[in-house]
């Protein structure tokens, strides 16, 4: 498990790279809603939605790996 500062550095590095190259991603959308539109609640909702999708994908993979055995 990564520590808090390491996770923050990873997020900022990912955001910085795609922002520099002008690539639109879900993460840049979250930051845009938060910083440009000053809508913290909407940014949190988007981030929680993304987290939910990730957790469902991980859980789905665990189930599929269990079924293959």
C-alpha positions in Angstrom: 0.0 0.0 0.0 1.3 3.4 -0.9 1.6 6.1 1.6 -0.5 9.4 1.3 2.3 11.6 -0.1 3.3 8.9 -2.6 -0.3 8.6 -3.8 -0.6 12.4 -4.1 2.6 12.6 -6.1 1.3 9.9 -8.4 -2.0 11.7 -9.1 -0.2 15.0 -9.7 2.3 13.3 -12.0 -0.5 11.7 -14.0 -2.5 14.9 -14.2 0.6 17.0 -15.1 1.6 14.7 -18.0 -1.8 14.5 -19.6 -2.5 18.2 -19.0 0.9 19.1 -20.6 0.1 17.1 -23.8 -3.5 18.4 -23.9 -5.1 15.0 -23.5 -8.7 15.1 -22.1 -9.2 12.4 -19.5 -11.6 11.9 -16.7 -9.0 13.0 -14.2 -8.5 16.3 -16.0 -12.2 16.7 -16.1 -12.4 16.3 -12.3 -9.7 18.9 -11.8 -11.3 21.3 -14.3 -14.7 21.1 -12.5 -12.9 21.6 -9.2 -10.6 24.5 -10.1 -12.1 26.2 -13.2 -15.8 26.0 -12.1 -15.1 26.1 -8.4 -17.6 23.3 -7.9 -16.0 21.1 -5.2 -19.2 19.0 -4.7 -19.4 18.1 -8.4 -15.7 17.2 -8.4 -16.2 14.9 -5.4 -19.1 13.3 -7.0 -17.1 12.6 -10.2 -14.2 11.3 -8.2 -16.4 9.0 -6.2 -18.0 7.7 -9.4 -14.6 7.0 -10.8 -13.6 5.2 -7.6 -16.8 3.1 -7.7 -16.0 2.0 -11.3 -12.4 1.1 -10.3 -13.6 -0.9 -7.3 -16.3 -2.7 -9.3 -13.6 -3.6 -11.9 -11.3 -5.0 -9.3 -14.1 -7.0 -7.6 -15.2 -8.3 -11.0 -11.7 -9.5 -11.8 -11.5 -11.3 -8.4 -14.8 -13.1 -9.1 -13.7 -14.1 -12.6 -10.3 -15.4 -11.3 -12.2 -17.4 -8.7 -14.5 -18.9 -11.3 -11.6 -19.9 -13.5 -10.0 -22.0 -10.8 
